[in-house]
Amino acid sequence: MSPLFPLGQIVATPGALAALERAKQPPTCFLARHAIGDWGELDPADIAENEYSVVHGFRLLSNYKTEAGEKIWIITEADRSATTLLLPEEY
């Protein structure tokens, strides 16, 4: 599948990098899902918000769980200049 939007500069918080290392998972597996509109574990209202935001150029949020059971969020800014991997508590 093709990406639905540009990710811009990709950055990650220390907490997200540590969680990915603990799970032995690369960030690319989550970034690829985010870019094609697989938003992970979001409720239907948040999924609908993302679908609207792709079309209208607003911020996008995905919520994934690593194989170690930790939550990772991915946020792409409205202007698509940057995408950040972070832990929910780092928001």
Secondary structure, 3 states (H helix, E strand, C coil): CCCCCCCCEEEECHHHHHHHHHHCCCHHHHHHHHHCCCCECCCHHHHHHHHHHHHHCCCEEEEEECCCCCEEEEEECCCCCEEEEECHHHC
